[in-house]
Amino acid sequence: MPRERTERVEPMPAPLPYRPDPRVDLPAPDRTDLILAPLPPAPIPFDTGNIGNATMPAAEPSPVAPVMTGAEIDPRFAGRFQPDYPAAERRAEISGRVTVRVRVGADGRVKAVERIAAASDGLFEATRRQALSAWRFRPATSDGVAIESWKVMTVRFELE
């Protein structure tokens, strides 16, 4: 007895998840509806106390922004910025950068150190100690008067 031939039917593959194109092309706005008209002139104030002889008020001086300068490394202490390489970090062959934010007082000394990024805790601690003990700056000024300010500094530790 001959066997019937059966065809094997493959199931339909599952549809791929829909992923929209991340770029969206928006139509350019129609600029024909914009009408640019000049602004009316501002009214001119005058002294109404003397009607027969109107005078313009004296111009008030415009406030001038203070002249600000940021803190800079004091060149006399430039050689004292690199901390000693911590022995534990050297043995572990850890190298990298430490970025800190330091509060520079009006006297040019570092008042506070905040960690921004560091390759390790040991490298940060060495940088913090060095900053508090040895770093000196020319302080920031506002109109020539020394003020406290923040400055971001990066120290690099590299194995030779």
Stockholm file with secondary structure:
# STOCKHOLM 1.0

chainA/1-160         MPRERTERVEPMPAPLPYRPDPRVDLPAPDRTDLILAPLPPAPIPFDTGNIGNATMPAAEPSPVAPVMTGAEIDPRFAGRFQPDYPAAERRAEISGRVTVRVRVGADGRVKAVERIAAASDGLFEATRRQALSAWRFRPATSDGVAIESWKVMTVRFELE
#=GR chainA/1-160 SS CCCCCCCCCCCCCCCCCCCCCSCCCCCCCCGGGCCCCCCCCCCCCCCCSSGGGCCCCCCCCCCCCCCEECCEECGGGGGGCSCCCCHHHHHTTCCEEEEEEEEECTTSBEEEEEEEEESCHHHHHHHHHHHHHHCBEECEEETTEEECEEEEEEEEECCC
#=GC SS_cons         CCCCCCCCCCCCCCCCCCCCCSCCCCCCCCGGGCCCCCCCCCCCCCCCSSGGGCCCCCCCCCCCCCCEECCEECGGGGGGCSCCCCHHHHHTTCCEEEEEEEEECTTSBEEEEEEEEESCHHHHHHHHHHHHHHCBEECEEETTEEECEEEEEEEEECCC
//
